[in-house]
């Protein structure tokens, strides 16, 4: 971590504990964690992420991205990724601040700026760029409101808009503008992703995805794969497996019960795909996670 981010870190640690912390500032979250020995599947929402301490690897298919306090990450849509926290321990935990993106606010800010004609994005909807002094300063003003909660209703929207303005000025301005344009290719794929998330435990219907996105079958598959790195069916499978893992960790559920709960029609197929995704069968995977975090194994 650079000294430039020490004030940000001090504020974050005063207002956050281990895990994901929802702050009183709308859409602003603080994550605190330790380094992980292995890579874990995770779902990145449409957001901006600033690391204040530590670093992280995220992988999507064969692409590996790394970011740290000197860089920020933009995720343009909900993406199932493989993540690993690095350079963190009990004395210096991983600390990150995330701002969940609101397309309506983005569109409003973008409308006040000089209009440019963008082509549709061609690659994965995630990007990493160097942190800048204006971004650091604006982020600090936003975080500082946690110390004066009475100011949040009036000043937080201003700070959020300034932060988005700075980001729109940056190298990923085109990507952010596409989020604000629902009829562009990215906006249409975001609608398809939303449909899958809302219906992830039911059979995937490509016709319904085409209707939700306003795309032909061929265009949907081409753009979906380009922006998420997955086919719609693979995307749904990732969501189901991540939900299944959370259900298994949350209580004493059998693998077969969880398989059917998340939409699988075959418990054996679920176990095979779970093993392929997480590297261990369901029961062993959950036992290993509980042992790693010090939770007692359920009988």
PASEBA-1860 file (N, C-alpha, C; in nm, 3 decimals):
! residues 299
1> XXXXXXXX> 0.084/-0.120/0.000/0.000/0.000/0.000/0.087/0.124/0.000 ~ 0.043/0.225/-0.075/0.116/0.351/-0.074/0.063/0.439/0.038 ~ 0.146/0.537/0.082/0.104/0.628/0.187/-0.018/0.710/0.146 ~ -0.039/0.726/0.015/-0.154/0.803/-0.033/-0.286/0.744/0.015 ~ -0.288/0.612/0.039/-0.412/0.546/0.075/-0.425/0.520/0.225 ~ -0.330/0.564/0.304/-0.338/0.543/0.448/-0.463/0.607/0.509 ~ -0.500/0.731/0.474/-0.624/0.787/0.530/-0.747/0.706/0.492 ~ -0.751/0.657/0.369/-0.864/0.574/0.325/-0.872/0.447/0.410
9> XXXXXXXX> -0.755/0.384/0.430/-0.750/0.260/0.506/-0.793/0.281/0.650 ~ -0.746/0.388/0.712/-0.784/0.417/0.851/-0.935/0.428/0.865 ~ -0.998/0.498/0.773/-1.144/0.513/0.780/-1.213/0.378/0.759 ~ -1.168/0.304/0.659/-1.232/0.176/0.628/-1.226/0.081/0.746 ~ -1.110/0.073/0.812/-1.095/-0.020/0.924/-1.172/0.026/1.047 ~ -1.201/0.154/1.058/-1.284/0.200/1.169/-1.430/0.159/1.153 ~ -1.469/0.136/1.029/-1.611/0.113/1.002/-1.641/-0.027/0.947 ~ -1.542/-0.115/0.946/-1.564/-0.247/0.887/-1.500/-0.356/0.971
17> XXXXXXXX> -1.559/-0.474/0.965/-1.507/-0.592/1.031/-1.477/-0.698/0.925 ~ -1.432/-0.814/0.967/-1.400/-0.920/0.873/-1.523/-0.958/0.791 ~ -1.502/-0.975/0.662/-1.612/-1.010/0.573/-1.660/-0.892/0.492 ~ -1.780/-0.905/0.438/-1.840/-0.799/0.356/-1.922/-0.708/0.444 ~ -1.897/-0.578/0.437/-1.965/-0.478/0.519/-2.046/-0.384/0.430 ~ -2.176/-0.379/0.453/-2.263/-0.284/0.383/-2.259/-0.154/0.461 ~ -2.218/-0.046/0.400/-2.204/0.081/0.471/-2.332/0.164/0.462 ~ -2.344/0.269/0.545/-2.461/0.358/0.535/-2.466/0.439/0.405
25> XXXXXXXX> -2.355/0.443/0.334/-2.352/0.514/0.205/-2.410/0.421/0.099 ~ -2.515/0.460/0.030/-2.575/0.372/-0.070/-2.474/0.319/-0.171 ~ -2.479/0.187/-0.193/-2.399/0.117/-0.293/-2.252/0.103/-0.257 ~ -2.209/0.156/-0.142/-2.068/0.147/-0.103/-2.049/0.033/-0.003 ~ -1.954/-0.055/-0.033/-1.927/-0.171/0.052/-1.778/-0.179/0.082 ~ -1.747/-0.238/0.197/-1.607/-0.257/0.237/-1.586/-0.405/0.266 ~ -1.483/-0.463/0.206/-1.450/-0.604/0.228/-1.318/-0.613/0.304 ~ -1.316/-0.698/0.406/-1.195/-0.721/0.486/-1.172/-0.871/0.492
33> XXXXXXXX> -1.051/-0.917/0.461/-1.025/-1.060/0.461/-0.878/-1.091/0.473 ~ -0.850/-1.222/0.478/-0.713/-1.271/0.488/-0.672/-1.333/0.355 ~ -0.542/-1.353/0.340/-0.491/-1.421/0.221/-0.548/-1.562/0.215 ~ -0.577/-1.610/0.095/-0.632/-1.744/0.078/-0.525/-1.834/0.016 ~ -0.524/-1.959/0.062/-0.424/-2.053/0.012/-0.458/-2.104/-0.127 ~ -0.584/-2.100/-0.162/-0.625/-2.148/-0.293/-0.714/-2.049/-0.362 ~ -0.752/-2.082/-0.483/-0.840/-1.997/-0.562/-0.985/-2.037/-0.537 ~ -1.071/-1.938/-0.523/-1.211/-1.965/-0.490/-1.303/-1.897/-0.589
41> XXXXXXXX> -1.407/-1.967/-0.636/-1.505/-1.903/-0.723/-1.577/-1.790/-0.650 ~ -1.606/-1.684/-0.720/-1.676/-1.570/-0.660/-1.755/-1.500/-0.770 ~ -1.856/-1.424/-0.729/-1.937/-1.352/-0.825/-1.910/-1.204/-0.812 ~ -1.856/-1.145/-0.917/-1.833/-1.000/-0.920/-1.956/-0.934/-0.981 ~ -2.014/-0.842/-0.908/-2.127/-0.767/-0.962/-2.077/-0.651/-1.049 ~ -2.169/-0.579/-1.105/-2.134/-0.460/-1.182/-2.089/-0.353/-1.083 ~ -1.958/-0.324/-1.080/-1.905/-0.240/-0.972/-1.767/-0.189/-1.007 ~ -1.721/-0.095/-0.922/-1.583/-0.049/-0.922/-1.521/-0.096/-0.792
49> XXXXXXXX> -1.402/-0.151/-0.796/-1.337/-0.200/-0.675/-1.200/-0.133/-0.660 ~ -1.177/-0.076/-0.542/-1.050/-0.013/-0.508/-0.988/-0.091/-0.391 ~ -0.871/-0.147/-0.411/-0.801/-0.216/-0.303/-0.721/-0.113/-0.223 ~ -0.739/-0.115/-0.092/-0.664/-0.025/-0.004/-0.544/-0.093/0.058 ~ -0.551/-0.226/0.073/-0.439/-0.302/0.132/-0.447/-0.445/0.083 ~ -0.331/-0.504/0.049/-0.329/-0.638/-0.005/-0.334/-0.635/-0.157 ~ -0.359/-0.750/-0.217/-0.374/-0.759/-0.362/-0.461/-0.880/-0.394 ~ -0.499/-0.890/-0.520/-0.590/-0.998/-0.557/-0.567/-1.040/-0.701
57> XXXXXXXX> -0.580/-1.171/-0.725/-0.584/-1.226/-0.860/-0.729/-1.264/-0.891 ~ -0.774/-1.235/-1.010/-0.903/-1.287/-1.057/-0.881/-1.348/-1.194 ~ -0.944/-1.462/-1.215/-0.927/-1.533/-1.342/-1.064/-1.560/-1.403 ~ -1.071/-1.543/-1.533/-1.191/-1.580/-1.608/-1.143/-1.657/-1.729 ~ -1.178/-1.785/-1.732/-1.123/-1.878/-1.831/-0.970/-1.876/-1.821 ~ -0.902/-1.844/-1.930/-0.755/-1.846/-1.929/-0.694/-1.709/-1.901 ~ -0.777/-1.609/-1.879/-0.727/-1.474/-1.854/-0.707/-1.452/-1.704 ~ -0.586/-1.411/-1.664/-0.556/-1.383/-1.524/-0.531/-1.233/-1.509
65> XXXXXXXX> -0.606/-1.170/-1.421/-0.591/-1.027/-1.394/-0.546/-1.008/-1.250 ~ -0.454/-0.916/-1.229/-0.405/-0.886/-1.095/-0.424/-0.738/-1.068 ~ -0.467/-0.707/-0.945/-0.476/-0.566/-0.909/-0.445/-0.547/-0.762 ~ -0.413/-0.422/-0.727/-0.359/-0.389/-0.595/-0.393/-0.243/-0.567 ~ -0.339/-0.182/-0.460/-0.374/-0.043/-0.432/-0.338/0.057/-0.542 ~ -0.249/0.018/-0.631/-0.212/0.109/-0.740/-0.305/0.099/-0.860 ~ -0.405/0.011/-0.851/-0.496/-0.011/-0.963/-0.639/-0.025/-0.912 ~ -0.734/0.000/-1.001/-0.874/-0.024/-0.968/-0.935/-0.116/-1.073
73> XXXXXXXX> -1.041/-0.185/-1.034/-1.107/-0.280/-1.123/-1.247/-0.232/-1.155 ~ -1.286/-0.247/-1.281/-1.423/-0.221/-1.324/-1.483/-0.351/-1.374 ~ -1.597/-0.389/-1.319/-1.674/-0.502/-1.370/-1.803/-0.446/-1.429 ~ -1.824/-0.468/-1.557/-1.936/-0.405/-1.627/-2.066/-0.484/-1.614 ~ -2.057/-0.608/-1.571/-2.176/-0.690/-1.552/-2.144/-0.799/-1.451 ~ -2.245/-0.871/-1.405/-2.223/-0.976/-1.305/-2.142/-1.089/-1.369 ~ -2.025/-1.118/-1.311/-1.934/-1.216/-1.371/-1.891/-1.320/-1.268 ~ -1.910/-1.449/-1.296/-1.854/-1.554/-1.210/-1.704/-1.568/-1.239
81> XXXXXXXX> -1.622/-1.544/-1.139/-1.477/-1.546/-1.156/-1.414/-1.640/-1.054 ~ -1.285/-1.664/-1.073/-1.204/-1.734/-0.974/-1.111/-1.632/-0.911 ~ -1.117/-1.616/-0.780/-1.038/-1.513/-0.713/-0.944/-1.569/-0.607 ~ -0.838/-1.495/-0.580/-0.744/-1.531/-0.474/-0.686/-1.405/-0.413 ~ -0.703/-1.391/-0.281/-0.647/-1.278/-0.207/-0.501/-1.307/-0.175 ~ -0.414/-1.208/-0.194/-0.271/-1.223/-0.169/-0.224/-1.111/-0.077 ~ -0.105/-1.127/-0.022/-0.037/-1.019/0.053/-0.123/-0.966/0.166 ~ -0.182/-1.057/0.245/-0.264/-1.014/0.358/-0.248/-1.113/0.472
89> XXXXXXXX> -0.251/-1.062/0.596/-0.244/-1.147/0.714/-0.323/-1.082/0.827 ~ -0.314/-1.140/0.947/-0.392/-1.087/1.059/-0.356/-0.942/1.089 ~ -0.228/-0.909/1.079/-0.186/-0.774/1.112/-0.219/-0.673/1.003 ~ -0.219/-0.719/0.879/-0.249/-0.631/0.765/-0.346/-0.703/0.672 ~ -0.474/-0.701/0.704/-0.571/-0.774/0.623/-0.593/-0.710/0.487 ~ -0.649/-0.788/0.399/-0.695/-0.736/0.270/-0.813/-0.644/0.296 ~ -0.809/-0.524/0.240/-0.918/-0.428/0.256/-0.949/-0.369/0.118 ~ -1.074/-0.376/0.079/-1.116/-0.321/-0.050/-1.248/-0.247/-0.034
97> XXXXXXXX> -1.264/-0.143/-0.113/-1.387/-0.064/-0.116/-1.451/-0.082/-0.254 ~ -1.579/-0.115/-0.255/-1.649/-0.135/-0.382/-1.769/-0.042/-0.391 ~ -1.789/0.013/-0.509/-1.906/0.093/-0.538/-1.987/0.020/-0.645 ~ -2.105/-0.027/-0.607/-2.193/-0.095/-0.702/-2.248/0.009/-0.799 ~ -2.241/-0.021/-0.927/-2.277/0.077/-1.029/-2.428/0.082/-1.051 ~ -2.481/0.203/-1.053/-2.622/0.227/-1.084/-2.628/0.284/-1.226 ~ -2.680/0.209/-1.323/-2.680/0.257/-1.462/-2.750/0.392/-1.479 ~ -2.855/0.417/-1.401/-2.928/0.544/-1.415/-2.841/0.662/-1.374
105> XXXXXXXX> -2.766/0.646/-1.266/-2.678/0.755/-1.222/-2.564/0.773/-1.322 ~ -2.509/0.662/-1.370/-2.404/0.670/-1.473/-2.455/0.745/-1.596 ~ -2.576/0.712/-1.639/-2.631/0.777/-1.758/-2.650/0.926/-1.734 ~ -2.693/0.963/-1.614/-2.715/1.104/-1.584/-2.583/1.181/-1.584 ~ -2.480/1.122/-1.523/-2.349/1.189/-1.523/-2.294/1.197/-1.665 ~ -2.304/1.088/-1.739/-2.251/1.087/-1.876/-2.321/1.189/-1.964 ~ -2.449/1.215/-1.937/-2.524/1.309/-2.021/-2.476/1.453/-2.006 ~ -2.405/1.482/-1.897/-2.353/1.618/-1.875/-2.216/1.638/-1.938
113> XXXXXXXX> -2.159/1.531/-1.994/-2.025/1.537/-2.050/-2.032/1.545/-2.202 ~ -1.923/1.589/-2.267/-1.923/1.591/-2.414/-1.959/1.454/-2.470 ~ -2.049/1.452/-2.566/-2.097/1.326/-2.621/-1.997/1.270/-2.722 ~ -1.974/1.141/-2.710/-1.885/1.071/-2.804/-1.960/0.953/-2.861 ~ -1.918/0.911/-2.978/-1.980/0.795/-3.042/-1.894/0.674/-3.014 ~ -1.948/0.580/-2.937/-1.872/0.461/-2.899/-1.913/0.342/-2.984 ~ -1.818/0.256/-3.013/-1.851/0.126/-3.070/-1.874/0.030/-2.954 ~ -1.947/-0.077/-2.980/-1.973/-0.174/-2.875/-1.843/-0.237/-2.828
121> XXXXXXXX> -1.830/-0.265/-2.697/-1.709/-0.331/-2.647/-1.698/-0.471/-2.706 ~ -1.575/-0.514/-2.730/-1.553/-0.641/-2.798/-1.505/-0.752/-2.705 ~ -1.452/-0.718/-2.587/-1.392/-0.819/-2.502/-1.469/-0.843/-2.373 ~ -1.404/-0.914/-2.281/-1.462/-0.944/-2.151/-1.499/-0.813/-2.081 ~ -1.612/-0.815/-2.011/-1.661/-0.694/-1.946/-1.596/-0.666/-1.813 ~ -1.465/-0.672/-1.807/-1.391/-0.643/-1.685/-1.258/-0.580/-1.725 ~ -1.212/-0.483/-1.647/-1.089/-0.412/-1.684/-1.020/-0.362/-1.558 ~ -0.888/-0.349/-1.567/-0.806/-0.297/-1.457/-0.724/-0.181/-1.511
129> XXXXXXXX> -0.721/-0.072/-1.434/-0.648/0.048/-1.475/-0.574/0.110/-1.358 ~ -0.471/0.192/-1.386/-0.395/0.256/-1.279/-0.481/0.356/-1.201 ~ -0.459/0.358/-1.070/-0.524/0.456/-0.984/-0.467/0.594/-1.014 ~ -0.549/0.698/-0.997/-0.503/0.835/-1.021/-0.526/0.920/-0.897 ~ -0.455/1.032/-0.890/-0.471/1.123/-0.776/-0.613/1.177/-0.764 ~ -0.677/1.222/-0.874/-0.816/1.269/-0.861/-0.911/1.161/-0.810 ~ -0.892/1.037/-0.853/-0.976/0.928/-0.803/-0.953/0.906/-0.654 ~ -0.826/0.905/-0.612/-0.796/0.887/-0.469/-0.861/0.996/-0.385
137> XXXXXXXX> -0.850/1.120/-0.431/-0.905/1.232/-0.354/-1.057/1.222/-0.343 ~ -1.122/1.188/-0.453/-1.268/1.178/-0.451/-1.314/1.061/-0.365 ~ -1.243/0.949/-0.376/-1.277/0.833/-0.294/-1.262/0.865/-0.146 ~ -1.160/0.942/-0.110/-1.142/0.979/0.030/-1.258/1.066/0.079 ~ -1.304/1.157/-0.003/-1.417/1.241/0.037/-1.542/1.156/0.060 ~ -1.561/1.055/-0.025/-1.676/0.968/-0.009/-1.664/0.884/0.119 ~ -1.548/0.824/0.141/-1.527/0.743/0.261/-1.537/0.826/0.388 ~ -1.489/0.950/0.384/-1.489/1.035/0.503/-1.629/1.060/0.557
145> XXXXXXXX> -1.728/1.046/0.473/-1.866/1.066/0.517/-1.910/0.960/0.617 ~ -1.839/0.847/0.622/-1.871/0.746/0.723/-1.848/0.799/0.863 ~ -1.758/0.897/0.877/-1.732/0.958/1.008/-1.836/1.064/1.044 ~ -1.909/1.111/0.945/-2.013/1.213/0.970/-2.143/1.168/0.903 ~ -2.208/1.067/0.958/-2.323/1.006/0.890/-2.437/1.103/0.861 ~ -2.449/1.211/0.940/-2.556/1.308/0.913/-2.537/1.377/0.778 ~ -2.414/1.377/0.727/-2.385/1.443/0.599/-2.413/1.353/0.479 ~ -2.432/1.223/0.503/-2.442/1.128/0.392/-2.555/1.160/0.295
153> XXXXXXXX> -2.677/1.188/0.342/-2.786/1.211/0.245/-2.759/1.323/0.146 ~ -2.690/1.428/0.189/-2.665/1.542/0.101/-2.535/1.528/0.023 ~ -2.428/1.487/0.091/-2.295/1.491/0.029/-2.256/1.362/-0.043 ~ -2.309/1.246/-0.001/-2.270/1.121/-0.067/-2.309/1.119/-0.214 ~ -2.430/1.163/-0.252/-2.461/1.163/-0.396/-2.366/1.250/-0.478 ~ -2.323/1.363/-0.421/-2.229/1.449/-0.493/-2.095/1.379/-0.511 ~ -2.046/1.316/-0.403/-1.916/1.248/-0.411/-1.923/1.129/-0.507 ~ -2.035/1.057/-0.505/-2.051/0.943/-0.597/-2.049/0.991/-0.742
161> XXXXXXXX> -2.121/1.098/-0.769/-2.125/1.151/-0.906/-1.987/1.200/-0.950 ~ -1.913/1.261/-0.859/-1.778/1.306/-0.895/-1.688/1.187/-0.924 ~ -1.702/1.081/-0.843/-1.622/0.961/-0.866/-1.654/0.901/-1.003 ~ -1.781/0.892/-1.035/-1.821/0.838/-1.166/-1.772/0.928/-1.279 ~ -1.776/1.059/-1.257/-1.726/1.153/-1.357/-1.578/1.128/-1.385 ~ -1.499/1.111/-1.279/-1.356/1.084/-1.297/-1.334/0.953/-1.372 ~ -1.415/0.853/-1.338/-1.401/0.724/-1.405/-1.441/0.733/-1.552 ~ -1.545/0.809/-1.580/-1.588/0.828/-1.719/-1.482/0.901/-1.801
169> XXXXXXXX> -1.401/0.984/-1.735/-1.292/1.053/-1.803/-1.175/0.960/-1.832 ~ -1.169/0.847/-1.764/-1.054/0.758/-1.771/-1.057/0.665/-1.890 ~ -0.960/0.572/-1.894/-0.945/0.484/-2.010/-1.061/0.387/-2.031 ~ -1.144/0.365/-1.927/-1.259/0.276/-1.942/-1.390/0.353/-1.951 ~ -1.381/0.480/-1.989/-1.502/0.559/-2.005/-1.600/0.497/-2.103 ~ -1.546/0.441/-2.211/-1.634/0.379/-2.311/-1.712/0.263/-2.250 ~ -1.643/0.180/-2.171/-1.709/0.066/-2.108/-1.819/0.113/-2.013 ~ -1.791/0.216/-1.935/-1.890/0.269/-1.842/-2.009/0.332/-1.916
177> XXXXXXXX> -1.981/0.400/-2.025/-2.092/0.459/-2.101/-2.183/0.351/-2.159 ~ -2.124/0.237/-2.194/-2.205/0.127/-2.246/-2.299/0.071/-2.139 ~ -2.254/0.073/-2.012/-2.342/0.029/-1.903/-2.466/0.118/-1.896 ~ -2.445/0.245/-1.925/-2.555/0.342/-1.916/-2.647/0.340/-2.037 ~ -2.613/0.261/-2.139/-2.693/0.257/-2.262/-2.760/0.121/-2.275 ~ -2.885/0.110/-2.235/-2.950/-0.022/-2.230/-2.967/-0.088/-2.366 ~ -2.965/-0.012/-2.475/-2.988/-0.072/-2.606/-2.860/-0.109/-2.678 ~ -2.744/-0.085/-2.618/-2.619/-0.132/-2.676/-2.602/-0.281/-2.650
185> XXXXXXXX> -2.499/-0.340/-2.710/-2.476/-0.484/-2.692/-2.453/-0.519/-2.546 ~ -2.375/-0.437/-2.474/-2.350/-0.465/-2.333/-2.479/-0.457/-2.253 ~ -2.560/-0.354/-2.279/-2.687/-0.341/-2.208/-2.778/-0.461/-2.231 ~ -2.778/-0.512/-2.352/-2.862/-0.628/-2.384/-2.810/-0.754/-2.314 ~ -2.679/-0.771/-2.310/-2.624/-0.888/-2.240/-2.646/-0.874/-2.089 ~ -2.641/-0.753/-2.036/-2.673/-0.733/-1.895/-2.817/-0.778/-1.865 ~ -2.909/-0.753/-1.958/-3.047/-0.799/-1.938/-3.054/-0.951/-1.943 ~ -2.978/-1.013/-2.034/-2.976/-1.159/-2.041/-2.920/-1.218/-1.912
193> XXXXXXXX> -2.812/-1.159/-1.862/-2.754/-1.204/-1.735/-2.855/-1.190/-1.622 ~ -2.928/-1.079/-1.620/-3.030/-1.060/-1.517/-3.138/-1.166/-1.524 ~ -3.177/-1.205/-1.645/-3.278/-1.310/-1.660/-3.225/-1.442/-1.605 ~ -3.101/-1.475/-1.638/-3.044/-1.600/-1.588/-3.038/-1.600/-1.436 ~ -2.996/-1.489/-1.377/-2.987/-1.481/-1.231/-3.125/-1.494/-1.167 ~ -3.225/-1.433/-1.227/-3.361/-1.440/-1.171/-3.423/-1.578/-1.187 ~ -3.371/-1.655/-1.282/-3.430/-1.786/-1.312/-3.325/-1.897/-1.308 ~ -3.223/-1.880/-1.225/-3.109/-1.971/-1.232/-3.142/-2.113/-1.189
201> XXXXXXXX> -3.250/-2.134/-1.114/-3.284/-2.268/-1.066/-3.386/-2.338/-1.155 ~ -3.416/-2.279/-1.270/-3.507/-2.341/-1.364/-3.433/-2.372/-1.494 ~ -3.495/-2.451/-1.577/-3.432/-2.488/-1.704/-3.407/-2.363/-1.790 ~ -3.286/-2.355/-1.845/-3.250/-2.240/-1.927/-3.326/-2.246/-2.060 ~ -3.391/-2.136/-2.094/-3.466/-2.127/-2.219/-3.405/-2.016/-2.305 ~ -3.339/-2.057/-2.411/-3.271/-1.961/-2.498/-3.372/-1.863/-2.558 ~ -3.492/-1.910/-2.589/-3.593/-1.819/-2.646/-3.624/-1.706/-2.549 ~ -3.634/-1.739/-2.420/-3.662/-1.635/-2.319/-3.545/-1.538/-2.308
209> XXXXXXXX> -3.422/-1.589/-2.320/-3.304/-1.502/-2.317/-3.304/-1.409/-2.438 ~ -3.340/-1.461/-2.553/-3.346/-1.376/-2.673/-3.451/-1.267/-2.655 ~ -3.565/-1.303/-2.597/-3.670/-1.203/-2.573/-3.623/-1.097/-2.473 ~ -3.556/-1.142/-2.365/-3.511/-1.048/-2.262/-3.406/-0.952/-2.315 ~ -3.319/-1.002/-2.402/-3.208/-0.921/-2.453/-3.242/-0.846/-2.581 ~ -3.347/-0.891/-2.651/-3.378/-0.831/-2.780/-3.278/-0.868/-2.886 ~ -3.217/-0.987/-2.873/-3.115/-1.032/-2.968/-3.158/-1.160/-3.036 ~ -3.103/-1.184/-3.153/-3.121/-1.313/-3.218/-3.039/-1.417/-3.143
217> XXXXXXXX> -3.068/-1.543/-3.168/-2.994/-1.651/-3.101/-2.844/-1.641/-3.132 ~ -2.808/-1.619/-3.257/-2.667/-1.613/-3.295/-2.598/-1.494/-3.231 ~ -2.663/-1.377/-3.234/-2.603/-1.257/-3.175/-2.590/-1.271/-3.024 ~ -2.690/-1.330/-2.960/-2.685/-1.351/-2.815/-2.565/-1.437/-2.777 ~ -2.549/-1.550/-2.843/-2.438/-1.640/-2.809/-2.303/-1.572/-2.835 ~ -2.291/-1.501/-2.946/-2.163/-1.438/-2.979/-2.126/-1.332/-2.875 ~ -2.219/-1.243/-2.845/-2.189/-1.135/-2.751/-2.178/-1.185/-2.607 ~ -2.260/-1.282/-2.571/-2.255/-1.336/-2.435/-2.119/-1.398/-2.408
225> XXXXXXXX> -2.071/-1.479/-2.500/-1.941/-1.543/-2.484/-1.830/-1.439/-2.482 ~ -1.839/-1.338/-2.568/-1.734/-1.236/-2.573/-1.725/-1.157/-2.443 ~ -1.840/-1.128/-2.380/-1.840/-1.038/-2.264/-1.829/-1.110/-2.131 ~ -1.868/-1.237/-2.125/-1.859/-1.310/-1.998/-1.755/-1.422/-2.001 ~ -1.710/-1.461/-2.120/-1.619/-1.573/-2.131/-1.687/-1.707/-2.119 ~ -1.821/-1.707/-2.112/-1.898/-1.829/-2.092/-2.017/-1.830/-2.187 ~ -2.068/-1.949/-2.215/-2.197/-1.958/-2.283/-2.307/-1.935/-2.179 ~ -2.430/-1.904/-2.220/-2.537/-1.888/-2.121/-2.553/-2.010/-2.031
233> XXXXXXXX> -2.543/-2.131/-2.086/-2.557/-2.251/-2.004/-2.443/-2.264/-1.904 ~ -2.320/-2.235/-1.947/-2.206/-2.238/-1.855/-2.221/-2.133/-1.745 ~ -2.272/-2.017/-1.781/-2.294/-1.910/-1.683/-2.394/-1.956/-1.577 ~ -2.505/-2.014/-1.621/-2.604/-2.063/-1.525/-2.544/-2.170/-1.435 ~ -2.463/-2.258/-1.492/-2.401/-2.364/-1.412/-2.312/-2.306/-1.304 ~ -2.235/-2.202/-1.338/-2.149/-2.137/-1.239/-2.232/-2.080/-1.124 ~ -2.343/-2.014/-1.157/-2.428/-1.957/-1.052/-2.486/-2.066/-0.964 ~ -2.531/-2.175/-1.024/-2.589/-2.285/-0.946/-2.487/-2.346/-0.851
241> XXXXXXXX> -2.367/-2.369/-0.901/-2.265/-2.431/-0.816/-2.224/-2.339/-0.702 ~ -2.215/-2.209/-0.728/-2.180/-2.117/-0.620/-2.292/-2.111/-0.516 ~ -2.418/-2.110/-0.561/-2.529/-2.112/-0.465/-2.529/-2.242/-0.385 ~ -2.501/-2.353/-0.452/-2.498/-2.483/-0.383/-2.392/-2.483/-0.273 ~ -2.276/-2.430/-0.304/-2.170/-2.426/-0.203/-2.212/-2.345/-0.082 ~ -2.278/-2.231/-0.106/-2.325/-2.148/0.006/-2.429/-2.222/0.089 ~ -2.519/-2.294/0.024/-2.621/-2.370/0.097/-2.557/-2.480/0.181 ~ -2.459/-2.548/0.125/-2.391/-2.655/0.198/-2.317/-2.600/0.320
249> XXXXXXXX> -2.256/-2.483/0.304/-2.184/-2.422/0.416/-2.279/-2.366/0.521 ~ -2.399/-2.330/0.481/-2.492/-2.264/0.573/-2.560/-2.360/0.669 ~ -2.565/-2.488/0.637/-2.636/-2.579/0.726/-2.612/-2.724/0.692 ~ -2.686/-2.811/0.761/-2.668/-2.955/0.747/-2.758/-3.008/0.636 ~ -2.723/-2.973/0.512/-2.800/-3.018/0.397/-2.723/-3.128/0.325 ~ -2.793/-3.227/0.274/-2.727/-3.330/0.195/-2.698/-3.275/0.056 ~ -2.598/-3.336/-0.008/-2.562/-3.291/-0.143/-2.678/-3.309/-0.240 ~ -2.753/-3.418/-0.225/-2.864/-3.441/-0.318/-2.975/-3.339/-0.298
257> XXXXXXXX> -3.004/-3.304/-0.171/-3.107/-3.203/-0.145/-3.067/-3.069/-0.207 ~ -2.940/-3.033/-0.191/-2.892/-2.907/-0.246/-2.894/-2.911/-0.398 ~ -2.857/-3.024/-0.455/-2.855/-3.037/-0.601/-2.992/-3.004/-0.659 ~ -3.096/-3.063/-0.602/-3.231/-3.038/-0.654/-3.277/-2.896/-0.622 ~ -3.232/-2.842/-0.509/-3.273/-2.706/-0.469/-3.221/-2.601/-0.567 ~ -3.103/-2.623/-0.624/-3.045/-2.522/-0.715/-3.077/-2.551/-0.861 ~ -3.158/-2.656/-0.887/-3.205/-2.676/-1.023/-3.152/-2.798/-1.096 ~ -3.063/-2.876/-1.034/-3.014/-2.997/-1.099/-3.122/-3.105/-1.098
265> XXXXXXXX> -3.128/-3.184/-1.203/-3.222/-3.295/-1.210/-3.155/-3.427/-1.173 ~ -3.022/-3.425/-1.163/-2.946/-3.546/-1.130/-2.844/-3.514/-1.022 ~ -2.851/-3.586/-0.909/-2.756/-3.564/-0.800/-2.616/-3.606/-0.842 ~ -2.605/-3.711/-0.922/-2.472/-3.758/-0.964/-2.407/-3.657/-1.058 ~ -2.486/-3.597/-1.147/-2.430/-3.493/-1.235/-2.384/-3.374/-1.152 ~ -2.464/-3.337/-1.052/-2.425/-3.227/-0.963/-2.292/-3.256/-0.895 ~ -2.275/-3.377/-0.842/-2.151/-3.411/-0.772/-2.032/-3.407/-0.866 ~ -2.050/-3.453/-0.991/-1.940/-3.450/-1.088/-1.901/-3.306/-1.119
273> XXXXXXXX> -2.000/-3.222/-1.142/-1.969/-3.083/-1.179/-1.916/-3.005/-1.059 ~ -1.962/-3.038/-0.940/-1.910/-2.974/-0.819/-1.762/-3.009/-0.801 ~ -1.728/-3.136/-0.818/-1.589/-3.180/-0.808/-1.502/-3.110/-0.912 ~ -1.552/-3.098/-1.033/-1.476/-3.032/-1.140/-1.455/-2.883/-1.109 ~ -1.554/-2.820/-1.048/-1.546/-2.677/-1.021/-1.461/-2.645/-0.899 ~ -1.479/-2.721/-0.790/-1.416/-2.686/-0.663/-1.300/-2.777/-0.623 ~ -1.276/-2.884/-0.700/-1.160/-2.968/-0.672/-1.181/-3.074/-0.568 ~ -1.302/-3.087/-0.515/-1.333/-3.189/-0.414/-1.483/-3.215/-0.417
281> XXXXXXXX> -1.526/-3.337/-0.377/-1.670/-3.363/-0.369/-1.735/-3.271/-0.266 ~ -1.867/-3.254/-0.271/-1.933/-3.158/-0.183/-1.900/-3.173/-0.035 ~ -1.914/-3.293/0.020/-1.893/-3.311/0.164/-1.749/-3.278/0.204 ~ -1.653/-3.325/0.125/-1.512/-3.298/0.159/-1.479/-3.151/0.143 ~ -1.531/-3.089/0.039/-1.505/-2.946/0.017/-1.555/-2.863/0.134 ~ -1.677/-2.889/0.179/-1.733/-2.813/0.291/-1.654/-2.838/0.419 ~ -1.615/-2.963/0.440/-1.536/-2.996/0.560/-1.403/-2.922/0.559 ~ -1.337/-2.916/0.443/-1.209/-2.847/0.433/-1.224/-2.698/0.457
289> XXXXXXXX> -1.331/-2.638/0.405/-1.353/-2.495/0.426/-1.377/-2.466/0.573 ~ -1.459/-2.547/0.639/-1.487/-2.524/0.781/-1.362/-2.541/0.867 ~ -1.280/-2.637/0.831/-1.155/-2.655/0.906/-1.062/-2.536/0.886 ~ -1.060/-2.482/0.764/-0.970/-2.370/0.734/-1.010/-2.244/0.809 ~ -1.141/-2.225/0.831/-1.185/-2.103/0.900/-1.217/-2.127/1.046 ~ -1.191/-2.250/1.092/-1.205/-2.277/1.235/-1.346/-2.307/1.281 ~ -1.437/-2.338/1.187/-1.572/-2.374/1.227/-1.578/-2.523/1.256 ~ -1.657/-2.565/1.355/-1.673/-2.707/1.382/-1.748/-2.776/1.269
297> XXX> -1.704/-2.896/1.237/-1.775/-2.972/1.134/-1.910/-3.016/1.187 ~ -2.012/-3.013/1.103/-2.144/-3.058/1.144/-2.147/-3.209/1.145 ~ -2.220/-3.265/1.241/-2.227/-3.411/1.254/-2.302/-3.470/1.135
END
